Amino acid sequence: MLDMHLDRVTIETRAHSILKEVAGQIIATAGLGIIRGPVGIGKSFALETIRRDLEANGDRVLFLTSSPEVEGSIGSFARAMLAPYGISGGVASSAVESLADLILSGSPFRGFGERILVIIDEGQGLKTNILEMLRGLWDRGDAARLGDTFAPAFGLLLVGNDSFFNKGGRTKKAEFRPLMSRVTHDLELPRPDRAEYADLARCLLPEAEDLRPMLEAFGHDSGNLRAVAKAHRQAVALAGNGPLTAEHLRRAIMFCGGRK
């Protein structure tokens, strides 16, 4: 599912379907998943939707969108996860133990009660020390995974771009190496297909069927849905109070890096 809120459209996507299925399996089994995917395909919105659905089902989801401010500091990372619960955390070691108390409070294998899923979005830049800390916390649930029904455990899902720019400005593949020996789900999300671009173009241009192929083609060339919505917004701005024309859309696509 992808929400282009500025354009007020929502479409179903393969990325959302995959993320929903994997998140359901991970919270049910206290698994550990890593999902990578291209930018602009709706990962973040899908995760927010999944979070709401799980919480409506009585589960607890601890959600953090990673950022440079927390991706290399254990204390900052733990405190950022605790903040929505009004827990200050204190020094790094205290914050980690407070986080452990919070996420190791569910027993997913009892068949009743609360299940817990930790979701980290934009996780591609997480440093080794953070990944090792998460691994250590996840390992505390091994007794439950080995058959102790009443032992606590939680599911962990990290989602991020398939590559990112490091501090040196070089492209680096997201690897998550410290977690790979524990991973139960390891997936690469596909880029949108033509049907998804067609759905988005139809929603954005419900009364301009003749212009939709331009948006579809730009989406296919750019490889992500976000660029399509951006080009549409640019075209609407160019049109002002007048009708949207092919020339407006052509110029908008050019401004967004599309075909000249």
Secondary structure, DSSP 4 states (H G I P E B T S, - for coil): -EEETTTTEEE--HHHHHHHHHHHHHHHHT-EEEEEE-TTSSHHHHHHHHHHHHHHTT-EEEEEE--TTTTT-HHHHHHHHHGGGT----SHHHHHHHHHHHHT---TTSSSS--EEEEEESGGG--HHHHHHHHHHHHTTHHHHTT-TTS---EEEEEEESEEE-TTS-EEE---GGGTTT-SEEEEPPPP-HHHHHHHHHHH-TT-GGGHHHHHHHHHHH--HHHHHHHHHHHHHHHTTS---HHHHHHHHHHTT---
